[in-house]
């Protein structure tokens, strides 16, 4: 991760908003412009597979996101399952045997390369950022680094939106990159046990308290590991 670059991306996404809220649509549009790819899609993922499309830069990217959702196969499914990027610079050569239905759909849409980046925090599957190209070829070293930064920005944004949806009022200025991830991963597991919630909800609780206390999430995670901070009563949020 490059925290400075991720923060730049999130700030730019906020600057482009028209309603004061960070928008996944703005992020995928910015990603498509920056990396000069044919399309970008952002999907939610669960342990069972695709859970729905959050945003797409254009109708073709949306079509391929929905295709993967319908089929339950494709680069985004594999990226989420393995926790590793799936880089396919030539779908005609390598995609037919791996995802025959998806590869056929991509070919019909005129897209011949796809790069899928998992959005995860430790064991928590959050989503996948998919980049689509109409020309064969690998990502350059700089493009790959930028794609990974956009993936980290998308992870932060989705976590933020989930916290807002859960009713833990976290304003837009709390869009902070997750540093000290090892400590955050471990603390999330402890919070999950203390609060009796899933890992994903435990991470949201951790982020919400970090914002409320105006502290870096990494510092709060260290306190959880030391036993200084406790989350046994945090589910009483009414």
Secondary structure, DSSP 4 states (H G I P E B T S, - for coil): --HHHHHHHHHHHHHH-SSSS--HHHHHHHHHHHHT-SEEEEEEEETTEEEEEEEESSHHHHHHHHHHHHHT-SHHHHHHHHTS-EEES-HHHHHHHH-HHHHHHHHHTT--EEEEEEEEETTEEEEEEEEEESS--PPPHHHHHHHHHHHHHHHHHHHHHHHHHTT----GGG-----SHHHHHHHHHHHHHHHT--HHHHHHHHHHHHHHTT--HHHHHHHHHHTSS--TTTT---
